[in-house]
């Protein structure tokens, strides 16, 4: 198996974390890198989006978002019934898994690019659309039958949160500017993208190594869940992609979106809306296990499955 | 002590950075007229908070106020936040200039 070089940076970060190296990427650098990545991913999608009619996207978008709601609901049942987790913990983890990880999507896109598998830019629109609904489902599940929810504060936290603002803003800028207009910015936003992604993944490796220790205390169930859940959700994504007659590249991206678990927007939103849930469990599972799993094994697996399904169902 | 200074309370809150947006309106509600926030790192009951990313970042909020507001603030924090959030609060007597500001 040949690894994407960016994934090797993630592994270096993991290794440094496990070895307790004094390597530390300052919080401000992390913030700056995440702002860059969110904007660049949005702009890239927006430029591509200019080639399509927005109206044609409405139906697939509705299907993609609608089917995705199954993920937090199913995850909640499994966490409650099999994992015997408390209602707030199960709901918070379900919200993390229903929402999406922008960086996992970016790695999948670069995986496709290096294998010359084409994918459409409008997949970024689905990325932006899939972030919020699962968080609302998670809060609903946590609060069902008990107490009021501060929906306004939650909606503000997510919709005005930096990931939606930058992703949607980048999409809009790219869409308005078009391929010609964006050219002067190409060097900064597109040529440097992989290098910035490598830096970011180095940092995420360091952070993920720390989260893994939290999860070890929680026992084997969550560990199994954090690997089983993305595989099931990825399969759901591939089947949905078949239903919508997506190309192999788009199918892999949709599977990756369904399989990925949020670790930027969801933790902040859940901390505000479901404070009694233990963040060590949800972040430990999503960042400590699912994120590395998707990067290293998940994306190649969804690629293999997408190719297999294409042949089997053709 | 110089006659220009007056005693006030300094309430220091060390808490999760994620709480900032929820906490600030509450400060105003109990009567605090201002605050100062600094980024913070450290270790406590919830392990090491290293500030490497937002979910493991802390902030330190300092509020200068009179004794009445300090009591109201501490009571509110204890009632609403102590159970579910990582938070340390302590109160000290401090001498301030221009007491009317606080």
Interface residues (C-beta under 8 A of the other chain):
Chain A: X24 X25 X27 X30 X153 X157 X203 X206 X207 X210 X214 X263 X264 X267 X268 X271 X272 X275 X276 X279 X283
Chain B: X16 X18 X19 X21 X22 X39 X47 X50 X51 X52 X53 X54 X55 X56 X57 X83 X84 X85
